[in-house]
């Protein structure tokens, strides 16, 4: 919650590329900051070993050639004091990492967990091995392609995840957060009448309108007759 104490408004958003929270040393991390007010003057704040901030080019921020000392929480902050929520970045000097979403996923989303292996002298990582996955240190299963898929994530899937290479060891842990999907807002609904009830209401309304119309016609005729009688009486008096 340290991020919130430094900010005036938690109205900004943060995205990270590649979308993962664990990185090998010497990788580059790209962070994008944005806000509904199209703010400028973004700074990437860091709660890491050096607690240093990095100015951004517009809304694009970069962590280049990361080391273990870059491990920590990061968030975006504009010159207006608008901030995003924090994202945790873990940089390991090891050769195994778990690729999992850095930001919270929505309930019902499909989530892919991928175990990656890369020697320090290699440029590309690989997941072509039998990887074992753990949640909160409990065994989940082994996958030949190094990937495990959560078909429809739920709040019960939240926890600390790690994976293991058969001979090269385990990855660090990463927290997977699952957020509730926003409910769609619906306008007020009018009660729907069943056909028989709708017909009955139509007949009753027609009858009511007919009675009102007949009463108006009757009243008009009475007034017209009374007016004619008055004129006839006045005429006889004059004679």
C-alpha positions as CSV (number, residue, x, y, z in Angstrom):
1,X,0.0,0.0,0.0
2,X,3.0,2.3,-0.1
3,X,2.1,3.2,-3.7
4,X,-1.2,4.7,-2.6
5,X,0.4,6.9,0.1
6,X,2.5,8.7,-2.6
7,X,-0.4,9.4,-4.9
8,X,-3.3,11.8,-5.1
9,X,-5.5,9.6,-7.4
10,X,-5.3,5.9,-8.2
11,X,-6.8,6.5,-11.7
12,X,-4.0,5.4,-14.0
13,X,-3.4,2.0,-15.6
14,X,-0.2,0.1,-16.1
15,X,0.6,-2.6,-18.6
16,X,3.8,-4.6,-18.9
17,X,5.5,-6.4,-21.8
18,X,6.2,-9.2,-22.0
19,X,3.3,-10.0,-19.8
20,X,5.0,-11.9,-17.0
21,X,6.3,-11.1,-13.5
22,X,9.5,-13.1,-13.6
23,X,12.5,-12.2,-15.7
24,X,15.9,-13.6,-16.4
25,X,18.9,-11.2,-15.8
26,X,19.7,-8.9,-18.7
27,X,16.1,-9.0,-20.1
28,X,14.3,-5.7,-21.0
29,X,11.0,-4.8,-19.4
30,X,8.6,-2.4,-21.1
31,X,5.9,-0.6,-19.1
32,X,3.1,1.5,-20.5
33,X,1.3,4.2,-18.4
34,X,-2.0,5.7,-19.2
35,X,-4.9,7.7,-17.6
36,X,-8.4,8.7,-18.7
37,X,-7.3,12.4,-18.5
38,X,-4.4,11.8,-21.0
39,X,-1.9,12.9,-18.5
40,X,1.8,13.5,-19.3
41,X,5.0,13.6,-17.4
42,X,5.0,10.0,-16.4
43,X,7.5,8.5,-14.0
44,X,8.0,4.8,-13.3
45,X,8.3,4.6,-9.5
46,X,10.2,1.6,-8.0
47,X,10.2,0.1,-4.5
48,X,13.3,-2.0,-5.2
49,X,16.8,-2.2,-3.6
50,X,17.7,1.4,-4.8
51,X,14.1,2.9,-4.5
52,X,14.8,4.8,-7.6
53,X,12.4,6.3,-10.2
54,X,12.8,6.4,-13.9
55,X,11.4,9.1,-16.2
56,X,9.3,7.8,-19.2
57,X,9.2,8.8,-22.8
58,X,5.5,9.9,-22.9
59,X,3.8,6.9,-21.4
60,X,6.5,4.4,-22.4
61,X,8.9,3.3,-19.6
62,X,11.7,0.8,-19.8
63,X,13.8,-1.3,-17.5
64,X,16.8,-2.2,-19.5
65,X,19.3,-5.1,-18.8
66,X,17.6,-5.9,-15.5
67,X,19.5,-7.5,-12.5
68,X,18.4,-9.1,-9.3
69,X,18.6,-5.6,-7.6
70,X,15.7,-4.5,-9.9
71,X,13.3,-6.9,-8.2
72,X,10.5,-5.0,-6.5
73,X,7.2,-3.3,-7.0
74,X,6.7,-0.7,-9.7
75,X,3.9,1.8,-10.5
76,X,3.2,4.7,-12.8
77,X,2.9,8.2,-11.5
78,X,2.0,11.3,-13.6
79,X,3.0,14.9,-12.9
80,X,-0.6,15.5,-11.7
81,X,-0.2,12.9,-9.0
82,X,-2.2,10.2,-10.8
83,X,-1.0,6.7,-10.1
84,X,-1.6,3.1,-11.1
85,X,-1.7,0.1,-8.9
86,X,1.7,-1.6,-8.4
87,X,3.0,-4.6,-10.3
88,X,5.6,-7.0,-8.8
89,X,8.7,-7.8,-10.9
90,X,11.1,-10.6,-9.9
91,X,14.5,-10.9,-11.6
92,X,16.4,-14.1,-11.0
93,X,20.0,-15.1,-11.5
94,X,18.8,-18.7,-12.0
95,X,18.0,-20.5,-15.2
96,X,14.2,-21.3,-14.6
97,X,11.3,-18.9,-14.4
98,X,7.6,-19.2,-14.4
99,X,5.8,-17.1,-17.0
100,X,2.4,-16.0,-15.5
101,X,0.3,-12.9,-15.8
102,X,1.8,-9.9,-14.0
103,X,-1.5,-8.2,-13.5
104,X,-4.7,-9.6,-12.1
105,X,-6.8,-11.8,-14.4
106,X,-10.6,-11.8,-14.5
107,X,-12.8,-14.6,-13.3
108,X,-13.6,-16.9,-16.1
109,X,-10.4,-16.0,-18.1
110,X,-8.2,-18.8,-19.5
111,X,-4.7,-18.5,-17.9
112,X,-1.6,-20.2,-19.2
113,X,1.3,-20.9,-16.9
114,X,4.6,-21.6,-18.7
115,X,7.8,-22.9,-17.3
116,X,10.9,-21.4,-19.1
117,X,14.5,-22.5,-19.0
118,X,17.5,-20.5,-20.3
119,X,21.1,-20.8,-19.7
120,X,23.0,-17.6,-19.2
121,X,24.9,-18.0,-22.5
122,X,21.7,-18.5,-24.5
123,X,19.5,-15.8,-26.0
124,X,16.2,-17.6,-26.1
125,X,14.4,-19.6,-23.5
126,X,12.6,-22.9,-24.0
127,X,9.7,-24.8,-22.4
128,X,10.2,-28.0,-24.3
129,X,10.5,-30.2,-21.2
130,X,8.5,-32.0,-18.6
131,X,7.7,-29.3,-16.1
132,X,6.1,-29.7,-12.7
133,X,3.8,-27.0,-11.3
134,X,3.1,-26.1,-7.7
135,X,0.5,-23.9,-6.0
136,X,1.2,-22.7,-2.5
137,X,3.9,-25.4,-2.5
138,X,1.3,-28.1,-3.2
139,X,1.9,-30.4,-6.3
140,X,-0.5,-29.5,-9.1
141,X,0.8,-31.8,-11.9
142,X,3.4,-32.3,-14.6
143,X,3.1,-31.2,-18.2
144,X,5.2,-32.5,-21.1
145,X,5.1,-29.2,-23.1
146,X,6.0,-27.1,-20.1
147,X,2.6,-25.4,-20.0
148,X,-0.4,-25.7,-17.6
149,X,-3.7,-24.1,-18.5
150,X,-6.3,-22.9,-16.0
151,X,-9.4,-23.1,-18.3
152,X,-11.6,-20.7,-16.3
153,X,-9.8,-18.9,-13.5
154,X,-11.7,-18.4,-10.2
155,X,-10.9,-16.8,-6.9
156,X,-10.0,-20.2,-5.6
157,X,-7.1,-20.2,-8.1
158,X,-5.4,-17.3,-6.3
159,X,-2.1,-18.2,-4.7
160,X,1.7,-18.5,-5.1
161,X,2.8,-20.5,-8.1
162,X,6.1,-21.9,-9.1
163,X,7.4,-24.5,-11.6
164,X,10.3,-27.0,-11.7
165,X,12.6,-28.2,-14.4
166,X,13.4,-31.9,-14.1
167,X,17.2,-31.3,-13.7
168,X,17.7,-27.5,-13.4
169,X,15.7,-26.7,-10.3
170,X,12.7,-24.5,-9.5
171,X,11.6,-21.1,-10.4
172,X,10.9,-18.3,-7.9
173,X,7.3,-17.9,-6.7
174,X,4.8,-15.5,-8.2
175,X,1.4,-14.5,-6.9
176,X,-1.6,-15.0,-9.3
177,X,-4.4,-12.6,-8.5
178,X,-8.0,-13.2,-9.8
179,X,-10.4,-10.2,-9.8
180,X,-14.2,-10.4,-9.9
181,X,-15.6,-9.7,-13.4
182,X,-17.5,-6.4,-13.4
183,X,-21.3,-6.8,-13.6
184,X,-23.0,-5.4,-16.6
185,X,-25.4,-2.6,-15.8
186,X,-28.9,-3.0,-17.1
187,X,-31.6,-0.3,-17.4
188,X,-34.9,-0.7,-15.5
189,X,-37.0,-3.4,-16.9
190,X,-40.7,-3.1,-17.4
191,X,-42.7,-6.1,-16.3
192,X,-43.6,-8.3,-19.2
193,X,-47.3,-9.3,-19.4
194,X,-48.4,-12.7,-20.5
195,X,-50.7,-12.8,-23.6
196,X,-54.0,-13.6,-21.7
197,X,-53.3,-10.9,-19.1
198,X,-52.3,-8.4,-21.9
199,X,-55.6,-9.1,-23.7
200,X,-57.6,-8.6,-20.5
201,X,-55.9,-5.3,-19.8
202,X,-56.6,-4.2,-23.4
203,X,-60.3,-5.1,-23.1
204,X,-60.6,-3.3,-19.7
205,X,-58.9,-0.2,-21.1
206,X,-61.2,-0.2,-24.2
207,X,-64.2,-0.5,-22.0
208,X,-63.1,2.4,-19.7
209,X,-62.4,4.7,-22.7
210,X,-65.8,3.8,-24.1
211,X,-67.6,4.6,-20.9
212,X,-65.8,7.9,-20.6
213,X,-66.6,8.8,-24.2
214,X,-70.3,7.9,-23.8
215,X,-70.5,10.0,-20.6
216,X,-69.0,13.0,-22.4
217,X,-71.4,12.6,-25.3
218,X,-74.4,12.3,-22.9
219,X,-73.3,15.4,-21.0
220,X,-72.8,17.4,-24.2
221,X,-76.3,16.4,-25.4
222,X,-77.9,17.4,-22.1
223,X,-76.2,20.8,-22.2
224,X,-77.2,21.3,-25.9
225,X,-80.8,20.4,-25.1
226,X,-80.9,22.7,-22.1
227,X,-79.5,25.6,-24.2
228,X,-82.1,25.0,-26.9
229,X,-84.9,24.9,-24.3
230,X,-83.7,28.2,-22.8
231,X,-83.7,29.9,-26.2
232,X,-87.2,28.6,-26.9
233,X,-88.5,30.0,-23.6
234,X,-86.9,33.4,-24.2
235,X,-88.6,33.5,-27.6
236,X,-92.1,32.8,-26.2
237,X,-91.7,35.4,-23.5
238,X,-90.8,38.1,-26.1
239,X,-94.0,37.2,-28.1
